[in-house]
């Protein structure tokens, strides 16, 4: 948890005066990634790409929900096995990826035969200096350009498992592509992670995001971080490994109009999931940070509009 401090407005107070050494931009970047996937026109207004990795599918409803909102869908090698195994019969026919790519050392023969018979391109890329997620991102960017699809967001489904080096490789991908690709969201079993570059950010969170969340400096210290919208806000504080890291934080409580005393923690957790309006978190950081938050897949899949 971050140290407790009073909530501060970004851009106010002496701690937020322009300091060239901090490298902060005056422009605020607005993130409404999951919020943009809600509504009947989500695919048209906010085209997303979906990459399925080689990890078990914990919830087929949530995968189907993301699938319907994606304009491009790729499987990373063994991710095709997971997609194939997640559905059966006629339902499986509705979930055909646009491409399967990677070094193809994990995909099963029966899965290869199934998708080949249905015209799904299977592209082998033997480059050992790039892992399968990078190969998928590169191919998705190429495919989006070829089809004139302005991808706004890339969702990476299945970023969990027993290999810590695989997790770090996925995080490295966030840094590697942040300047040349749409935002990447790594979807874990019950949470997600994304990269916030240095500067000011406004996160518009959907009802199924949170309440648990965190801000994590990776690769270097973050010398100046200020937030609003969290239970434990940062007020021009430094974060680095071996010192303060804002894990196990929470979204600030939304006011309960029916009670002047405010909701309990349990009431807050459930009421947050039902509120349609986004919760807003502001982050002002001098160096890149990872943002992570809980993701309620069951609540997400219930938003069918």
C-alpha angles and dihedrals in degrees: 000000000000120000113276113257137154116276110262132198112241113247095023129102131033093284090067100049113127110277117178091209091063095057093214120158121223090224117093118220113216118213118195097154103147092026088059090058092062122092135043095280097050096114093049098043100036111023111199134193123220126206119188115206131199100274131106115277104241096190124019093194092061092046090050090048092053091043093057091051096049124094093195126031125190134176121214105224104277089027085080088063090054093048091047093049094046093066136034141200118347091353091062089058089064093060105062113149122226090233141357113211142166135087088307095225093128108040114104123237093240091051092048090051093048096052095039090055088056096050099256109153112237110200122191116207112183097187104131093192089072125054122222095266091057090048089052093049091049092049092046091053090049092047093047091052092047091051095040092239113154098215110203099182140017117211115200109202120200104029095156138085145107099297114089091188089058090052091051091047089055091050090049087054089060090058095040095055103030093101098041106035140046115273114293120217117198108212114207129184094278106359144031138226133208137170123252112199121216113289138049123331135183113199116201103198124202120230092260094056118094153311090180113057144148147195116221129187110219125189096000140022120274102225100190122029127163125177142178129192096047130107090234106034126193118232110200090313131155123238129194140141110278089034136040118352120169102231126145090027122149137217111258114261118266112230116262108223092199095058130045090198092056130236127298119250091262093047090047093052094052097039091052090058091054099048112099097199115089122253110231124220120182122204127185112185136171093209135027117285136187114239115203132177140170115269119206102207094185092054090044092053090051090067096086098158 
